[in-house]
Amino acid sequence: MMINQMNQAQLLHWIDRVSFAVVDITEYLDTQKKKKKAINYFNHYIDLRRSALQAYAQKYGPLTIDSANPDNYWNWSDVPLPWEGGNC
C-alpha cells in the first residue's frame, strides 16, 4: 500500500516501524561505521521515515518539528497529537 493511501492509524504504524529500523541501524552503525550495506540500509529507511512524516503532516498535522510548516514552526504543536485525541 502506498503512503498516500494509508489512513491515520496505518500511517502512524508505518512511521513506528520505519523509525524503529532507523534507531536500530543507527545503533549498529555506532560500532560498524564503514559497512557500506548498513549505510545504504540506513539511508533507505531515513528516506522512508521522512516521506511518511511529511505525508502525515500534510494530512493530519506534524508529529515533529522537522515536518512542521517552515512558515509556521512555532505553531507546530497547536494541532492535537494522536495520543491527545487528535484525528484518530
N, CA, C and O atoms as a Maestro MAE file, in Angstrom:
{
 s_m_m2io_version
 :::
 2.0.0
}

f_m_ct {
 s_m_title
 :::
 protein
 m_atom[352] {
  # First column is atom index #
  i_m_mmod_type
  r_m_x_coord
  r_m_y_coord
  r_m_z_coord
  i_m_residue_number
  s_m_chain_name
  s_m_pdb_residue_name
  s_m_pdb_atom_name
  i_m_atomic_number
  :::
  1 25 0.847 -1.180 0.000 1 A "MET " " N  " 7
  2 3 0.000 0.000 0.000 1 A "MET " " CA " 6
  3 2 0.894 1.245 0.000 1 A "MET " " C  " 6
  4 15 1.882 1.312 0.731 1 A "MET " " O  " 8
  5 25 0.542 2.195 -0.804 2 A "MET " " N  " 7
  6 3 1.299 3.439 -0.889 2 A "MET " " CA " 6
  7 2 0.985 4.335 0.310 2 A "MET " " C  " 6
  8 15 -0.108 4.271 0.872 2 A "MET " " O  " 8
  9 25 1.944 5.161 0.689 3 A "ILE " " N  " 7
  10 3 1.778 6.041 1.847 3 A "ILE " " CA " 6
  11 2 0.548 6.934 1.718 3 A "ILE " " C  " 6
  12 15 -0.179 7.133 2.691 3 A "ILE " " O  " 8
  13 25 0.315 7.469 0.530 4 A "ASN " " N  " 7
  14 3 -0.816 8.391 0.365 4 A "ASN " " CA " 6
  15 2 -2.170 7.692 0.402 4 A "ASN " " C  " 6
  16 15 -3.203 8.362 0.410 4 A "ASN " " O  " 8
  17 25 -2.191 6.346 0.426 5 A "GLN " " N  " 7
  18 3 -3.441 5.597 0.531 5 A "GLN " " CA " 6
  19 2 -3.720 5.126 1.955 5 A "GLN " " C  " 6
  20 15 -4.776 4.550 2.217 5 A "GLN " " O  " 8
  21 25 -2.792 5.362 2.872 6 A "MET " " N  " 7
  22 3 -2.942 4.892 4.250 6 A "MET " " CA " 6
  23 2 -3.830 5.833 5.054 6 A "MET " " C  " 6
  24 15 -3.804 7.049 4.861 6 A "MET " " O  " 8
  25 25 -4.614 5.255 5.956 7 A "ASN " " N  " 7
  26 3 -5.375 6.087 6.883 7 A "ASN " " CA " 6
  27 2 -4.439 6.495 8.034 7 A "ASN " " C  " 6
  28 15 -3.270 6.111 8.046 7 A "ASN " " O  " 8
  29 25 -4.943 7.255 8.976 8 A "GLN " " N  " 7
  30 3 -4.088 7.789 10.028 8 A "GLN " " CA " 6
  31 2 -3.436 6.687 10.867 8 A "GLN " " C  " 6
  32 15 -2.237 6.741 11.140 8 A "GLN " " O  " 8
  33 25 -4.212 5.705 11.268 9 A "ALA " " N  " 7
  34 3 -3.661 4.624 12.100 9 A "ALA " " CA " 6
  35 2 -2.599 3.828 11.345 9 A "ALA " " C  " 6
  36 15 -1.567 3.476 11.916 9 A "ALA " " O  " 8
  37 25 -2.842 3.544 10.078 10 A "GLN " " N  " 7
  38 3 -1.864 2.807 9.277 10 A "GLN " " CA " 6
  39 2 -0.578 3.616 9.109 10 A "GLN " " C  " 6
  40 15 0.527 3.079 9.191 10 A "GLN " " O  " 8
  41 25 -0.745 4.896 8.877 11 A "LEU " " N  " 7
  42 3 0.418 5.759 8.696 11 A "LEU " " CA " 6
  43 2 1.238 5.870 9.989 11 A "LEU " " C  " 6
  44 15 2.467 5.831 9.945 11 A "LEU " " O  " 8
  45 25 0.572 6.005 11.120 12 A "LEU " " N  " 7
  46 3 1.285 6.027 12.403 12 A "LEU " " CA " 6
  47 2 2.031 4.717 12.641 12 A "LEU " " C  " 6
  48 15 3.164 4.723 13.123 12 A "LEU " " O  " 8
  49 25 1.399 3.599 12.304 13 A "HIS " " N  " 7
  50 3 2.047 2.297 12.458 13 A "HIS " " CA " 6
  51 2 3.278 2.200 11.554 13 A "HIS " " C  " 6
  52 15 4.322 1.705 11.978 13 A "HIS " " O  " 8
  53 25 3.158 2.668 10.322 14 A "TRP " " N  " 7
  54 3 4.280 2.662 9.389 14 A "TRP " " CA " 6
  55 2 5.422 3.547 9.918 14 A "TRP " " C  " 6
  56 15 6.588 3.156 9.855 14 A "TRP " " O  " 8
  57 25 5.093 4.713 10.427 15 A "ILE " " N  " 7
  58 3 6.116 5.605 10.992 15 A "ILE " " CA " 6
  59 2 6.820 4.921 12.155 15 A "ILE " " C  " 6
  60 15 8.041 5.018 12.280 15 A "ILE " " O  " 8
  61 25 6.072 4.235 13.001 16 A "ASP " " N  " 7
  62 3 6.685 3.480 14.105 16 A "ASP " " CA " 6
  63 2 7.663 2.431 13.591 16 A "ASP " " C  " 6
  64 15 8.768 2.293 14.115 16 A "ASP " " O  " 8
  65 25 7.258 1.700 12.574 17 A "ARG " " N  " 7
  66 3 8.097 0.617 12.039 17 A "ARG " " CA " 6
  67 2 9.387 1.147 11.421 17 A "ARG " " C  " 6
  68 15 10.471 0.641 11.711 17 A "ARG " " O  " 8
  69 25 9.270 2.163 10.572 18 A "VAL " " N  " 7
  70 3 10.485 2.661 9.929 18 A "VAL " " CA " 6
  71 2 11.359 3.425 10.924 18 A "VAL " " C  " 6
  72 15 12.583 3.428 10.792 18 A "VAL " " O  " 8
  73 25 10.750 4.068 11.910 19 A "SER " " N  " 7
  74 3 11.532 4.746 12.949 19 A "SER " " CA " 6
  75 2 12.321 3.733 13.773 19 A "SER " " C  " 6
  76 15 13.471 3.986 14.130 19 A "SER " " O  " 8
  77 25 11.710 2.586 14.077 20 A "PHE " " N  " 7
  78 3 12.423 1.534 14.800 20 A "PHE " " CA " 6
  79 2 13.635 1.070 13.992 20 A "PHE " " C  " 6
  80 15 14.724 0.890 14.537 20 A "PHE " " O  " 8
  81 25 13.433 0.878 12.682 21 A "ALA " " N  " 7
  82 3 14.537 0.450 11.822 21 A "ALA " " CA " 6
  83 2 15.666 1.482 11.822 21 A "ALA " " C  " 6
  84 15 16.842 1.117 11.850 21 A "ALA " " O  " 8
  85 25 15.313 2.755 11.790 22 A "VAL " " N  " 7
  86 3 16.330 3.819 11.804 22 A "VAL " " CA " 6
  87 2 17.118 3.789 13.114 22 A "VAL " " C  " 6
  88 15 18.346 3.878 13.100 22 A "VAL " " O  " 8
  89 25 16.429 3.668 14.229 23 A "VAL " " N  " 7
  90 3 17.116 3.625 15.529 23 A "VAL " " CA " 6
  91 2 18.012 2.388 15.608 23 A "VAL " " C  " 6
  92 15 19.155 2.468 16.057 23 A "VAL " " O  " 8
  93 25 17.492 1.265 15.175 24 A "ASP " " N  " 7
  94 3 18.243 0.011 15.234 24 A "ASP " " CA " 6
  95 2 19.518 0.079 14.397 24 A "ASP " " C  " 6
  96 15 20.591 -0.292 14.873 24 A "ASP " " O  " 8
  97 25 19.409 0.542 13.177 25 A "ILE " " N  " 7
  98 3 20.596 0.601 12.315 25 A "ILE " " CA " 6
  99 2 21.558 1.695 12.775 25 A "ILE " " C  " 6
  100 15 22.767 1.579 12.573 25 A "ILE " " O  " 8
  101 25 21.035 2.748 13.386 26 A "THR " " N  " 7
  102 3 21.901 3.799 13.939 26 A "THR " " CA " 6
  103 2 22.784 3.217 15.036 26 A "THR " " C  " 6
  104 15 23.977 3.513 15.104 26 A "THR " " O  " 8
  105 25 22.194 2.389 15.891 27 A "GLU " " N  " 7
  106 3 22.978 1.761 16.964 27 A "GLU " " CA " 6
  107 2 24.026 0.817 16.390 27 A "GLU " " C  " 6
  108 15 25.150 0.758 16.890 27 A "GLU " " O  " 8
  109 25 23.667 0.083 15.350 28 A "TYR " " N  " 7
  110 3 24.625 -0.806 14.704 28 A "TYR " " CA " 6
  111 2 25.781 0.001 14.107 28 A "TYR " " C  " 6
  112 15 26.948 -0.364 14.250 28 A "TYR " " O  " 8
  113 25 25.439 1.098 13.438 29 A "LEU " " N  " 7
  114 3 26.478 1.916 12.800 29 A "LEU " " CA " 6
  115 2 27.382 2.626 13.801 29 A "LEU " " C  " 6
  116 15 28.467 3.080 13.439 29 A "LEU " " O  " 8
  117 25 26.948 2.727 15.051 30 A "ASP " " N  " 7
  118 3 27.825 3.290 16.078 30 A "ASP " " CA " 6
  119 2 29.108 2.478 16.220 30 A "ASP " " C  " 6
  120 15 30.156 3.022 16.569 30 A "ASP " " O  " 8
  121 25 29.024 1.178 15.951 31 A "THR " " N  " 7
  122 3 30.202 0.321 16.087 31 A "THR " " CA " 6
  123 2 30.734 -0.182 14.750 31 A "THR " " C  " 6
  124 15 31.853 -0.691 14.682 31 A "THR " " O  " 8
  125 25 29.955 -0.047 13.701 32 A "GLN " " N  " 7
  126 3 30.332 -0.570 12.371 32 A "GLN " " CA " 6
  127 2 30.242 0.538 11.324 32 A "GLN " " C  " 6
  128 15 29.503 0.418 10.347 32 A "GLN " " O  " 8
  129 25 30.984 1.596 11.529 33 A "LYS " " N  " 7
  130 3 30.860 2.811 10.718 33 A "LYS " " CA " 6
  131 2 31.167 2.633 9.229 33 A "LYS " " C  " 6
  132 15 30.684 3.415 8.410 33 A "LYS " " O  " 8
  133 25 31.940 1.648 8.872 34 A "LYS " " N  " 7
  134 3 32.408 1.511 7.488 34 A "LYS " " CA " 6
  135 2 31.617 0.502 6.664 34 A "LYS " " C  " 6
  136 15 31.987 0.227 5.522 34 A "LYS " " O  " 8
  137 25 30.559 -0.045 7.200 35 A "LYS " " N  " 7
  138 3 29.774 -1.065 6.493 35 A "LYS " " CA " 6
  139 2 28.859 -0.408 5.461 35 A "LYS " " C  " 6
  140 15 27.841 0.192 5.806 35 A "LYS " " O  " 8
  141 25 29.237 -0.534 4.200 36 A "LYS " " N  " 7
  142 3 28.509 0.114 3.100 36 A "LYS " " CA " 6
  143 2 27.043 -0.353 3.030 36 A "LYS " " C  " 6
  144 15 26.139 0.457 2.823 36 A "LYS " " O  " 8
  145 25 26.822 -1.645 3.203 37 A "LYS " " N  " 7
  146 3 25.462 -2.174 3.135 37 A "LYS " " CA " 6
  147 2 24.591 -1.582 4.249 37 A "LYS " " C  " 6
  148 15 23.424 -1.263 4.021 37 A "LYS " " O  " 8
  149 25 25.148 -1.438 5.435 38 A "ALA " " N  " 7
  150 3 24.409 -0.866 6.560 38 A "ALA " " CA " 6
  151 2 24.126 0.619 6.323 38 A "ALA " " C  " 6
  152 15 23.047 1.104 6.663 38 A "ALA " " O  " 8
  153 25 25.067 1.328 5.755 39 A "ILE " " N  " 7
  154 3 24.863 2.750 5.443 39 A "ILE " " CA " 6
  155 2 23.755 2.909 4.411 39 A "ILE " " C  " 6
  156 15 22.927 3.812 4.526 39 A "ILE " " O  " 8
  157 25 23.733 2.040 3.402 40 A "ASN " " N  " 7
  158 3 22.661 2.080 2.402 40 A "ASN " " CA " 6
  159 2 21.305 1.776 3.031 40 A "ASN " " C  " 6
  160 15 20.308 2.417 2.698 40 A "ASN " " O  " 8
  161 25 21.264 0.811 3.929 41 A "TYR " " N  " 7
  162 3 20.042 0.458 4.658 41 A "TYR " " CA " 6
  163 2 19.558 1.660 5.467 41 A "TYR " " C  " 6
  164 15 18.376 2.002 5.445 41 A "TYR " " O  " 8
  165 25 20.484 2.291 6.178 42 A "PHE " " N  " 7
  166 3 20.164 3.484 6.967 42 A "PHE " " CA " 6
  167 2 19.562 4.574 6.072 42 A "PHE " " C  " 6
  168 15 18.508 5.128 6.386 42 A "PHE " " O  " 8
  169 25 20.230 4.875 4.970 43 A "ASN " " N  " 7
  170 3 19.743 5.926 4.069 43 A "ASN " " CA " 6
  171 2 18.364 5.603 3.516 43 A "ASN " " C  " 6
  172 15 17.517 6.488 3.395 43 A "ASN " " O  " 8
  173 25 18.136 4.344 3.181 44 A "HIS " " N  " 7
  174 3 16.832 3.926 2.662 44 A "HIS " " CA " 6
  175 2 15.726 4.170 3.701 44 A "HIS " " C  " 6
  176 15 14.682 4.738 3.382 44 A "HIS " " O  " 8
  177 25 15.967 3.737 4.936 45 A "TYR " " N  " 7
  178 3 14.944 3.885 5.974 45 A "TYR " " CA " 6
  179 2 14.775 5.326 6.449 45 A "TYR " " C  " 6
  180 15 13.683 5.714 6.864 45 A "TYR " " O  " 8
  181 25 15.821 6.104 6.394 46 A "ILE " " N  " 7
  182 3 15.699 7.542 6.690 46 A "ILE " " CA " 6
  183 2 14.773 8.197 5.660 46 A "ILE " " C  " 6
  184 15 13.920 9.011 6.012 46 A "ILE " " O  " 8
  185 25 14.950 7.832 4.380 47 A "ASP " " N  " 7
  186 3 14.083 8.384 3.330 47 A "ASP " " CA " 6
  187 2 12.630 7.951 3.520 47 A "ASP " " C  " 6
  188 15 11.712 8.755 3.359 47 A "ASP " " O  " 8
  189 25 12.425 6.675 3.863 48 A "LEU " " N  " 7
  190 3 11.057 6.194 4.108 48 A "LEU " " CA " 6
  191 2 10.418 6.942 5.275 48 A "LEU " " C  " 6
  192 15 9.255 7.339 5.206 48 A "LEU " " O  " 8
  193 25 11.188 7.130 6.347 49 A "ARG " " N  " 7
  194 3 10.676 7.832 7.535 49 A "ARG " " CA " 6
  195 2 10.327 9.276 7.196 49 A "ARG " " C  " 6
  196 15 9.261 9.766 7.568 49 A "ARG " " O  " 8
  197 25 11.216 9.947 6.500 50 A "ARG " " N  " 7
  198 3 10.992 11.352 6.123 50 A "ARG " " CA " 6
  199 2 9.730 11.484 5.271 50 A "ARG " " C  " 6
  200 15 8.919 12.383 5.491 50 A "ARG " " O  " 8
  201 25 9.569 10.593 4.306 51 A "SER " " N  " 7
  202 3 8.375 10.623 3.443 51 A "SER " " CA " 6
  203 2 7.097 10.382 4.246 51 A "SER " " C  " 6
  204 15 6.083 11.048 4.037 51 A "SER " " O  " 8
  205 25 7.161 9.431 5.156 52 A "ALA " " N  " 7
  206 3 5.984 9.126 5.975 52 A "ALA " " CA " 6
  207 2 5.629 10.293 6.890 52 A "ALA " " C  " 6
  208 15 4.453 10.628 7.036 52 A "ALA " " O  " 8
  209 25 6.632 10.913 7.506 53 A "LEU " " N  " 7
  210 3 6.369 12.068 8.373 53 A "LEU " " CA " 6
  211 2 5.786 13.239 7.583 53 A "LEU " " C  " 6
  212 15 4.904 13.945 8.072 53 A "LEU " " O  " 8
  213 25 6.280 13.441 6.367 54 A "GLN " " N  " 7
  214 3 5.744 14.523 5.532 54 A "GLN " " CA " 6
  215 2 4.308 14.227 5.117 54 A "GLN " " C  " 6
  216 15 3.457 15.116 5.131 54 A "GLN " " O  " 8
  217 25 4.039 12.970 4.745 55 A "ALA " " N  " 7
  218 3 2.671 12.594 4.364 55 A "ALA " " CA " 6
  219 2 1.721 12.772 5.541 55 A "ALA " " C  " 6
  220 15 0.608 13.273 5.377 55 A "ALA " " O  " 8
  221 25 2.160 12.364 6.723 56 A "TYR " " N  " 7
  222 3 1.330 12.515 7.918 56 A "TYR " " CA " 6
  223 2 1.063 13.998 8.191 56 A "TYR " " C  " 6
  224 15 -0.071 14.389 8.470 56 A "TYR " " O  " 8
  225 25 2.098 14.807 8.108 57 A "ALA " " N  " 7
  226 3 1.959 16.239 8.383 57 A "ALA " " CA " 6
  227 2 0.982 16.904 7.419 57 A "ALA " " C  " 6
  228 15 0.214 17.777 7.822 57 A "ALA " " O  " 8
  229 25 1.003 16.504 6.168 58 A "GLN " " N  " 7
  230 3 0.096 17.091 5.182 58 A "GLN " " CA " 6
  231 2 -1.361 16.739 5.473 58 A "GLN " " C  " 6
  232 15 -2.254 17.567 5.291 58 A "GLN " " O  " 8
  233 25 -1.595 15.512 5.924 59 A "LYS " " N  " 7
  234 3 -2.975 15.063 6.171 59 A "LYS " " CA " 6
  235 2 -3.502 15.427 7.551 59 A "LYS " " C  " 6
  236 15 -4.656 15.828 7.694 59 A "LYS " " O  " 8
  237 25 -2.635 15.283 8.589 60 A "TYR " " N  " 7
  238 3 -3.130 15.353 9.965 60 A "TYR " " CA " 6
  239 2 -2.410 16.365 10.848 60 A "TYR " " C  " 6
  240 15 -2.821 16.591 11.987 60 A "TYR " " O  " 8
  241 25 -1.365 16.965 10.350 61 A "GLY " " N  " 7
  242 3 -0.569 17.882 11.154 61 A "GLY " " CA " 6
  243 2 0.757 17.228 11.536 61 A "GLY " " C  " 6
  244 15 0.857 16.002 11.570 61 A "GLY " " O  " 8
  245 25 1.755 18.024 11.818 62 A "PRO " " N  " 7
  246 3 3.092 17.486 12.077 62 A "PRO " " CA " 6
  247 2 3.190 16.722 13.399 62 A "PRO " " C  " 6
  248 15 2.579 17.094 14.401 62 A "PRO " " O  " 8
  249 25 3.977 15.641 13.370 63 A "LEU " " N  " 7
  250 3 4.278 14.890 14.586 63 A "LEU " " CA " 6
  251 2 5.551 15.410 15.248 63 A "LEU " " C  " 6
  252 15 5.728 15.290 16.460 63 A "LEU " " O  " 8
  253 25 6.422 15.981 14.446 64 A "THR " " N  " 7
  254 3 7.693 16.513 14.932 64 A "THR " " CA " 6
  255 2 7.923 17.887 14.315 64 A "THR " " C  " 6
  256 15 7.290 18.251 13.324 64 A "THR " " O  " 8
  257 25 8.815 18.624 14.903 65 A "ILE " " N  " 7
  258 3 9.098 19.956 14.355 65 A "ILE " " CA " 6
  259 2 9.735 19.867 12.971 65 A "ILE " " C  " 6
  260 15 9.622 20.802 12.177 65 A "ILE " " O  " 8
  261 25 10.403 18.752 12.674 66 A "ASP " " N  " 7
  262 3 11.028 18.594 11.349 66 A "ASP " " CA " 6
  263 2 10.000 18.569 10.223 66 A "ASP " " C  " 6
  264 15 10.298 18.956 9.093 66 A "ASP " " O  " 8
  265 25 8.798 18.116 10.533 67 A "SER " " N  " 7
  266 3 7.776 18.039 9.493 67 A "SER " " CA " 6
  267 2 6.773 19.192 9.589 67 A "SER " " C  " 6
  268 15 5.733 19.170 8.931 67 A "SER " " O  " 8
  269 25 7.082 20.176 10.394 68 A "ALA " " N  " 7
  270 3 6.213 21.353 10.522 68 A "ALA " " CA " 6
  271 2 6.391 22.271 9.318 68 A "ALA " " C  " 6
  272 15 7.414 22.237 8.634 68 A "ALA " " O  " 8
  273 25 5.392 23.073 9.081 69 A "ASN " " N  " 7
  274 3 5.445 24.068 8.016 69 A "ASN " " CA " 6
  275 2 6.525 25.095 8.356 69 A "ASN " " C  " 6
  276 15 6.470 25.712 9.419 69 A "ASN " " O  " 8
  277 25 7.508 25.287 7.466 70 A "PRO " " N  " 7
  278 3 8.601 26.218 7.767 70 A "PRO " " CA " 6
  279 2 8.146 27.659 8.027 70 A "PRO " " C  " 6
  280 15 8.841 28.416 8.704 70 A "PRO " " O  " 8
  281 25 6.991 28.032 7.495 71 A "ASP " " N  " 7
  282 3 6.484 29.385 7.712 71 A "ASP " " CA " 6
  283 2 5.805 29.528 9.069 71 A "ASP " " C  " 6
  284 15 5.454 30.633 9.484 71 A "ASP " " O  " 8
  285 25 5.624 28.408 9.755 72 A "ASN " " N  " 7
  286 3 4.831 28.415 10.970 72 A "ASN " " CA " 6
  287 2 5.396 27.450 12.020 72 A "ASN " " C  " 6
  288 15 4.636 26.782 12.720 72 A "ASN " " O  " 8
  289 25 6.728 27.378 12.131 73 A "TYR " " N  " 7
  290 3 7.364 26.412 13.031 73 A "TYR " " CA " 6
  291 2 6.816 26.447 14.443 73 A "TYR " " C  " 6
  292 15 6.605 25.396 15.049 73 A "TYR " " O  " 8
  293 25 6.585 27.614 14.969 74 A "TRP " " N  " 7
  294 3 6.261 27.709 16.389 74 A "TRP " " CA " 6
  295 2 4.821 27.371 16.711 74 A "TRP " " C  " 6
  296 15 4.425 27.377 17.877 74 A "TRP " " O  " 8
  297 25 4.038 27.077 15.693 75 A "ASN " " N  " 7
  298 3 2.661 26.641 15.912 75 A "ASN " " CA " 6
  299 2 2.498 25.143 15.640 75 A "ASN " " C  " 6
  300 15 1.370 24.650 15.609 75 A "ASN " " O  " 8
  301 25 3.592 24.415 15.444 76 A "TRP " " N  " 7
  302 3 3.517 23.005 15.055 76 A "TRP " " CA " 6
  303 2 2.788 22.149 16.084 76 A "TRP " " C  " 6
  304 15 2.182 21.139 15.726 76 A "TRP " " O  " 8
  305 25 2.836 22.531 17.339 77 A "SER " " N  " 7
  306 3 2.204 21.702 18.355 77 A "SER " " CA " 6
  307 2 0.785 22.154 18.700 77 A "SER " " C  " 6
  308 15 0.191 21.649 19.653 77 A "SER " " O  " 8
  309 25 0.239 23.097 17.937 78 A "ASP " " N  " 7
  310 3 -1.127 23.559 18.190 78 A "ASP " " CA " 6
  311 2 -2.172 22.510 17.817 78 A "ASP " " C  " 6
  312 15 -3.276 22.516 18.363 78 A "ASP " " O  " 8
  313 25 -1.837 21.615 16.899 79 A "VAL " " N  " 7
  314 3 -2.743 20.557 16.483 79 A "VAL " " CA " 6
  315 2 -2.663 19.441 17.526 79 A "VAL " " C  " 6
  316 15 -1.560 19.034 17.890 79 A "VAL " " O  " 8
  317 25 -3.798 18.933 18.018 80 A "PRO " " N  " 7
  318 3 -3.735 17.833 18.991 80 A "PRO " " CA " 6
  319 2 -3.044 16.616 18.377 80 A "PRO " " C  " 6
  320 15 -3.382 16.194 17.271 80 A "PRO " " O  " 8
  321 25 -2.092 16.064 19.092 81 A "LEU " " N  " 7
  322 3 -1.365 14.894 18.623 81 A "LEU " " CA " 6
  323 2 -2.224 13.647 18.819 81 A "LEU " " C  " 6
  324 15 -3.174 13.672 19.601 81 A "LEU " " O  " 8
  325 25 -1.904 12.558 18.122 82 A "PRO " " N  " 7
  326 3 -2.756 11.361 18.186 82 A "PRO " " CA " 6
  327 2 -3.021 10.874 19.617 82 A "PRO " " C  " 6
  328 15 -4.140 10.470 19.933 82 A "PRO " " O  " 8
  329 25 -2.019 10.909 20.465 83 A "TRP " " N  " 7
  330 3 -2.209 10.443 21.846 83 A "TRP " " CA " 6
  331 2 -2.969 11.458 22.704 83 A "TRP " " C  " 6
  332 15 -3.287 11.189 23.863 83 A "TRP " " O  " 8
  333 25 -3.255 12.621 22.126 84 A "GLU " " N  " 7
  334 3 -4.085 13.627 22.790 84 A "GLU " " CA " 6
  335 2 -5.503 13.638 22.222 84 A "GLU " " C  " 6
  336 15 -6.299 14.522 22.537 84 A "GLU " " O  " 8
  337 25 -5.812 12.647 21.382 85 A "GLY " " N  " 7
  338 3 -7.130 12.539 20.796 85 A "GLY " " CA " 6
  339 2 -7.285 13.214 19.458 85 A "GLY " " C  " 6
  340 15 -8.405 13.319 18.957 85 A "GLY " " O  " 8
  341 25 -6.212 13.673 18.862 86 A "GLY " " N  " 7
  342 3 -6.283 14.370 17.584 86 A "GLY " " CA " 6
  343 2 -6.481 13.429 16.402 86 A "GLY " " C  " 6
  344 15 -5.699 12.498 16.208 86 A "GLY " " O  " 8
  345 25 -7.505 13.667 15.629 87 A "ASN " " N  " 7
  346 3 -7.782 12.993 14.351 87 A "ASN " " CA " 6
  347 2 -7.750 11.478 14.366 87 A "ASN " " C  " 6
  348 15 -7.572 10.889 13.299 87 A "ASN " " O  " 8
  349 25 -7.906 10.821 15.463 88 A "CYS " " N  " 7
  350 3 -7.904 9.341 15.437 88 A "CYS " " CA " 6
  351 2 -9.310 8.804 15.508 88 A "CYS " " C  " 6
  352 15 -9.509 7.589 15.498 88 A "CYS " " O  " 8
  :::
 }
 m_bond[351] {
  # First column is bond index #
  i_m_from
  i_m_to
  i_m_order
  :::
  1 1 2 1
  2 2 3 1
  3 3 4 2
  4 3 5 1
  5 5 6 1
  6 6 7 1
  7 7 8 2
  8 7 9 1
  9 9 10 1
  10 10 11 1
  11 11 12 2
  12 11 13 1
  13 13 14 1
  14 14 15 1
  15 15 16 2
  16 15 17 1
  17 17 18 1
  18 18 19 1
  19 19 20 2
  20 19 21 1
  21 21 22 1
  22 22 23 1
  23 23 24 2
  24 23 25 1
  25 25 26 1
  26 26 27 1
  27 27 28 2
  28 27 29 1
  29 29 30 1
  30 30 31 1
  31 31 32 2
  32 31 33 1
  33 33 34 1
  34 34 35 1
  35 35 36 2
  36 35 37 1
  37 37 38 1
  38 38 39 1
  39 39 40 2
  40 39 41 1
  41 41 42 1
  42 42 43 1
  43 43 44 2
  44 43 45 1
  45 45 46 1
  46 46 47 1
  47 47 48 2
  48 47 49 1
  49 49 50 1
  50 50 51 1
  51 51 52 2
  52 51 53 1
  53 53 54 1
  54 54 55 1
  55 55 56 2
  56 55 57 1
  57 57 58 1
  58 58 59 1
  59 59 60 2
  60 59 61 1
  61 61 62 1
  62 62 63 1
  63 63 64 2
  64 63 65 1
  65 65 66 1
  66 66 67 1
  67 67 68 2
  68 67 69 1
  69 69 70 1
  70 70 71 1
  71 71 72 2
  72 71 73 1
  73 73 74 1
  74 74 75 1
  75 75 76 2
  76 75 77 1
  77 77 78 1
  78 78 79 1
  79 79 80 2
  80 79 81 1
  81 81 82 1
  82 82 83 1
  83 83 84 2
  84 83 85 1
  85 85 86 1
  86 86 87 1
  87 87 88 2
  88 87 89 1
  89 89 90 1
  90 90 91 1
  91 91 92 2
  92 91 93 1
  93 93 94 1
  94 94 95 1
  95 95 96 2
  96 95 97 1
  97 97 98 1
  98 98 99 1
  99 99 100 2
  100 99 101 1
  101 101 102 1
  102 102 103 1
  103 103 104 2
  104 103 105 1
  105 105 106 1
  106 106 107 1
  107 107 108 2
  108 107 109 1
  109 109 110 1
  110 110 111 1
  111 111 112 2
  112 111 113 1
  113 113 114 1
  114 114 115 1
  115 115 116 2
  116 115 117 1
  117 117 118 1
  118 118 119 1
  119 119 120 2
  120 119 121 1
  121 121 122 1
  122 122 123 1
  123 123 124 2
  124 123 125 1
  125 125 126 1
  126 126 127 1
  127 127 128 2
  128 127 129 1
  129 129 130 1
  130 130 131 1
  131 131 132 2
  132 131 133 1
  133 133 134 1
  134 134 135 1
  135 135 136 2
  136 135 137 1
  137 137 138 1
  138 138 139 1
  139 139 140 2
  140 139 141 1
  141 141 142 1
  142 142 143 1
  143 143 144 2
  144 143 145 1
  145 145 146 1
  146 146 147 1
  147 147 148 2
  148 147 149 1
  149 149 150 1
  150 150 151 1
  151 151 152 2
  152 151 153 1
  153 153 154 1
  154 154 155 1
  155 155 156 2
  156 155 157 1
  157 157 158 1
  158 158 159 1
  159 159 160 2
  160 159 161 1
  161 161 162 1
  162 162 163 1
  163 163 164 2
  164 163 165 1
  165 165 166 1
  166 166 167 1
  167 167 168 2
  168 167 169 1
  169 169 170 1
  170 170 171 1
  171 171 172 2
  172 171 173 1
  173 173 174 1
  174 174 175 1
  175 175 176 2
  176 175 177 1
  177 177 178 1
  178 178 179 1
  179 179 180 2
  180 179 181 1
  181 181 182 1
  182 182 183 1
  183 183 184 2
  184 183 185 1
  185 185 186 1
  186 186 187 1
  187 187 188 2
  188 187 189 1
  189 189 190 1
  190 190 191 1
  191 191 192 2
  192 191 193 1
  193 193 194 1
  194 194 195 1
  195 195 196 2
  196 195 197 1
  197 197 198 1
  198 198 199 1
  199 199 200 2
  200 199 201 1
  201 201 202 1
  202 202 203 1
  203 203 204 2
  204 203 205 1
  205 205 206 1
  206 206 207 1
  207 207 208 2
  208 207 209 1
  209 209 210 1
  210 210 211 1
  211 211 212 2
  212 211 213 1
  213 213 214 1
  214 214 215 1
  215 215 216 2
  216 215 217 1
  217 217 218 1
  218 218 219 1
  219 219 220 2
  220 219 221 1
  221 221 222 1
  222 222 223 1
  223 223 224 2
  224 223 225 1
  225 225 226 1
  226 226 227 1
  227 227 228 2
  228 227 229 1
  229 229 230 1
  230 230 231 1
  231 231 232 2
  232 231 233 1
  233 233 234 1
  234 234 235 1
  235 235 236 2
  236 235 237 1
  237 237 238 1
  238 238 239 1
  239 239 240 2
  240 239 241 1
  241 241 242 1
  242 242 243 1
  243 243 244 2
  244 243 245 1
  245 245 246 1
  246 246 247 1
  247 247 248 2
  248 247 249 1
  249 249 250 1
  250 250 251 1
  251 251 252 2
  252 251 253 1
  253 253 254 1
  254 254 255 1
  255 255 256 2
  256 255 257 1
  257 257 258 1
  258 258 259 1
  259 259 260 2
  260 259 261 1
  261 261 262 1
  262 262 263 1
  263 263 264 2
  264 263 265 1
  265 265 266 1
  266 266 267 1
  267 267 268 2
  268 267 269 1
  269 269 270 1
  270 270 271 1
  271 271 272 2
  272 271 273 1
  273 273 274 1
  274 274 275 1
  275 275 276 2
  276 275 277 1
  277 277 278 1
  278 278 279 1
  279 279 280 2
  280 279 281 1
  281 281 282 1
  282 282 283 1
  283 283 284 2
  284 283 285 1
  285 285 286 1
  286 286 287 1
  287 287 288 2
  288 287 289 1
  289 289 290 1
  290 290 291 1
  291 291 292 2
  292 291 293 1
  293 293 294 1
  294 294 295 1
  295 295 296 2
  296 295 297 1
  297 297 298 1
  298 298 299 1
  299 299 300 2
  300 299 301 1
  301 301 302 1
  302 302 303 1
  303 303 304 2
  304 303 305 1
  305 305 306 1
  306 306 307 1
  307 307 308 2
  308 307 309 1
  309 309 310 1
  310 310 311 1
  311 311 312 2
  312 311 313 1
  313 313 314 1
  314 314 315 1
  315 315 316 2
  316 315 317 1
  317 317 318 1
  318 318 319 1
  319 319 320 2
  320 319 321 1
  321 321 322 1
  322 322 323 1
  323 323 324 2
  324 323 325 1
  325 325 326 1
  326 326 327 1
  327 327 328 2
  328 327 329 1
  329 329 330 1
  330 330 331 1
  331 331 332 2
  332 331 333 1
  333 333 334 1
  334 334 335 1
  335 335 336 2
  336 335 337 1
  337 337 338 1
  338 338 339 1
  339 339 340 2
  340 339 341 1
  341 341 342 1
  342 342 343 1
  343 343 344 2
  344 343 345 1
  345 345 346 1
  346 346 347 1
  347 347 348 2
  348 347 349 1
  349 349 350 1
  350 350 351 1
  351 351 352 2
  :::
 }
}
